[in-house]
Amino acid sequence: FYLGKLIEYDEAQKIFSNPASKQTEDYITGRFG
């Protein structure tokens, strides 16, 4: 979620290995805030 909106939804393995959203990738790699 980002500002109350769902950004990406999928199986955890897919999200962590190949996220579709740049925002998701930034979050899981620590590039946010």
Secondary structure by P-SEA (a helix, b strand, c coil): cccccccccccaaaaacccccaaaaaaaacccc
